[in-house]
Every structure is written in C-alpha cells, then in structure tokens.
Amino acid sequence: MSDPLDPTRDLPDDRPFSVGGPANMRDALAARNTGVMASSGTRAELAEATRVVIDELMRNNAEDSELEAASILVKRAAALLQQQSHGRSYVGVAEGSLANGHQNFIDFSPFIGVLNPLAPPISMNFAENGEVFATCTYGAAYEGPPGCLHGGFIAAGFDEVLGFAQAQSGSAGMTGRLTISYRSPTPLFREVRFIGRLDRVEGRKIYASAELRAGDTLCAEAEGLFISMKPAVFERLMQIRLGNSATAPE
C-alpha cells in the first residue's frame, strides 16, 4: 500500500525522473509509430473526427441550413461529453522537453498527440545518430499568410522538436529561450520536415537546434536553450494540477 504522506503517490509511473534514459523515449516513439503501441479506439476516432470538423469549418462554403444542421449535431455531442466525469490524469508527458523517460504514448500533446484534436498531429521519430525527425501536413486551421503556415505554429513545432532533441541529454528540461529565423514561406497541405539535434550541455543549460524544410527548400531555422528541471519542480507542478498544492515539495 502506498504511503498516504508520500507527495509523489498520485504521480504517473512514466513521469520524468522515474525511469531515466533517452533510449526508452526512442523505443516508445518507435513503437508508437509502427503501430505496436499506437492509440486507437473510440477516443482516437472522436479526436480525428473533431479534426475533420475543424478543417471543414475552415474550408467549405456550406449554406446556413447545412451549418445549422452540423451545429445541432456538434452541440449535442458537446452536451453529451459535458455530462461525463472529468479529471483526466497526466499519463505520459504532454511536453516534449520533459520526455526523458518511458513516456509510452504522449498522446494528449497539443502537437504530436493523436488524442488531442488540436494537434495536426506531428509524427516524431529518431535517427540512429540521435537526430529528431518530424513530419507534418498542416491544414487550413493553421493558415497565416495566404496558403502558408502561420509563423506561430512554426515556432510551436520547433519548441516540440527541440524539446525531444534536448532530451537526448538525459535530462528533462524546460524552454528558456527559443530563437526562430524565418527563411521562406512554409506551405500548407504539403508534408514538411523538421530536423532537430542536441548541440551541447553546459551545466544545467542544454542547447539544441533545428531546421524546417518543405522538400529541398529551407523554410526556417531555430535555436533553443533549455534549463534542466529539478525533480521537485515537476512534482510540485503535478501536485498543483492534482489540487494538492499544500503538500507539494518546494
């Protein structure tokens, strides 16, 4: 039986610092990408259907009568979900920069999570040399300049990719500085590719860099500084999320 006074008793087993090593992270992502541990089922289907609704709402020229019919269905679905219990646990980190353990799904991430309808989603993997490779096809919901990806989503994608790259250091880190150089417009409706790498570690400072390409065209480059997080900080945040801030470690 767990100790009721243990402040970590409600924390997930796959939180950072519980099982160290970027090898576990690479294995987990590989298993996810090959379908061995990929999320499926009703929740995944609902998340994908929600992405389709968002995309269609951004692109189609439906008449008011069709929009009204769709609105009724969506409102009915929303009401049904609002009647259910809430309080999803933090299973698998949703933040790439914290991924240094065996987070086996990370499916609620707003960038790579297949269970998060806000995620495009980005497909993430590791090369043998430790570089992070990520691919994504962004749709109409992410448009900034005409037919192109909004610069804010480019920055967010870099933050996620660099987060996984810095995790190769073996430490869980949080973004301290993110610098983006935009080189050319990034197209929508076409697969683009992020490549990230760990550059160096200086004490608690972890440096990583990445680039974004559409085919052979360099669209943007990024440099990130991450600060390694102490275990107590992560667990304090978890306790706040659980509503136990009074017992959280300082």
N, C-alpha and C positions, 0 to 999 in steps of 0.2 A: 504494500500500500504506500502511496506517495505521502511525503511529509506535508501536512497542511500548512506549515510555516515556510515551506520552500518557495521563494518568489518565482522560480522557474517551472513550477509544477504544471502549469497550464500551457507552456510554450510548446510548439510543434517540435518533433524529433529532428526535423530536417532544417532547423534554423541555422544560420551561420554560426560557426564556432563549435557546433555539436559534433560534426563529422568533417574533419579538415580535408583539404586537398582538391586542387582543380581537376585531377583525374576523375573523381566521382562526378563532377559537374559535366565534364566532356562525355562521360559514359551515359549520364542521364539524358543529355540533349540528343546524343546519337540514338538512344533507344526510342526517344520521343519522335525523332524524325523518320525512323524506319518503321514506325507504327507499333513497335513492341509494347510501348507504354503510352501510346497516344490517347488523349482523351476522346471519348466517343459517347454515344448515348443521347438521351433526350436533352440534357442541358447543352451539350455541344451543338445539337441540331437547332435548338432555340437561339443560341448565340449567333449561328450562321444565318438563320432566317432574319434576325434583327439587323445584321449587316446588310442583307439584301434590301430590307425595308429602307434603311438609311440611304443606301446607294440610289434606290429608285426614287426616293423623295427628292434627291438632289438632281436627278437627271430627266425624269419623264415629264411629259406635258399633259398629264391626265386632266380630265374635266372635273369640275367641282363635285359632280354627282359620284364619280369614282373615288375621289379623295374622301368624300363624306363616308362612303361605304367602308373604305380602308380604315378611316379614323375610328369608326364604331368598333371594328374588329380589334384594333390596337388598344383602344381604351378598355375593351373587355378583357384582353389579355393582361393589361397593366393592373386592372382591378383584381383579377384572379391571383396574380403574384403578390399583390399588396396584402392579401388575406392570409398569406402563409407566414410561418415563423421566420425570424431573421437572426442575424448574428453569425455569419459565416466565419469560420476560423481562418487563421492566416497560414494555410497549408501550402508549403513551398513559397519561397520569397517571390514577391511581385516586383522586385527591384534588382536589375541586372548587376548593379555594383555590389550587392550583398551576396552574390552567388559564388560561394567558395566551398560549399558542402554538397551533400547529395540531395539537392532540391529536385525532386524527380518529375515535377510537372511544370511549375511556374506558369500554370495555365490561366491565372487571373491577371497576368501582367497586361497593362494597357497598350503594350507594344507587340509582344510575342504570344500573348495568351489566347488560345483558341476558345476559351470560355468567357472571354471579355469581348463583347460586341464592339467596343471602341477600338480594339486592336485591328490593324489592317488584315491579317497579322503578319509580322515579320518572321521569316524562317531563319533560325540561327544554328550554326554548326562550327566545328573547329577543324582546322587543318592539322596535319601531323607536326608542322613546325610551331604550332601554338597560335597561329593567327586565327582570328574570328572572321568567319564568312557569314554574311546575312543577305538574304534576298527578299524582295517585296515588290508587289504590284499595287500601287496606290490608286484608289478610285476617286470619284468626283467629290466625295466628302472632304478630301484633303487638298482641294484646289486653292492655290494662291493666285499667281499670275495666270493668264489665260492658258489652260491646258497643261499647267505645270504645278508641281508640288509646292505647297506653302513652306516658306523658309523655317517657320516654327516647328513643323513636323520633321524637317531635315535635322534640326538641332536635337529634337527629341529622339530621333532614330540614332543619331550619333551618341547621345548620352547612354542609351541602352547598349549599343555595340561596344563602346568604350568601357562600360561597366563590366561586361563579360571579359573584355581583354585585360583589364586591370586585375580581375580575379585570378588570373594566371600567376599572380604574385603569391598566392596562397593566403592573402588577407582580404577580409571583407572591408570595402572602402565606400565612402560617400563622396559625391562630386563636390570638389572645392572650387574648380574653375573649368569652364568649357569655352573654348575659342573656336569659332567657325569662320572659314574663308570660303565664300561662295564663288565658284568659278564660272558656271554656266547653268542655265535653267534645267531643272530636273523634271522629266516628262511624267505625266500620269498615264495610266493604262498600259504601262510597259514595265517589264521587270527591271529593277535597278539593283545594284550590288554594293553592299558595304564591306569594307575590309578593315579590320582593326587589329592592333598589335600592342603588346606591352613593351614599353621602351626602357624604363629603368625604375629602380626603387631607391629612395633616399630617406632612410628612417621611416617615418610614418607617411611620407609623401610618395605616391605612386603615379607615375607618368605613363600615358598611353596616347596613341594617335590612330587616326583612321582616315579613309577616303571613301567617297561615294561616286560610283560610276554608272552611266547608262550606256551599255555597250563599251566602246573604247573611249567615250567622252568623259572626262573628269568633271563632275558636277560640283563637288565641294570637298573640302578637307577639314579635319578637326584635330585639336589637341586638347587633352583632358588632364587635369590634376585631381587626383583622388586622395583623400585622407583616410588612413586605416581607422576603422571604428573599434573602440574597446567593447568587449562583450557586454559589459554592464550597460552601455548606452543602448544597444539594440534591445536588451531585455527590459530596460526601462520603458522604451517606446512600446514594446509589446504589452507591458503591464498597463500602460495608459490606454492602449487600444482595448484591452480586456476590462477596463474600468477599475483597475486595481492600482491606480497611481500612488495611493498612500503607502503601499507596501513595495513599490518599485525601488530597485537599488539606485543609488546616486552615482 
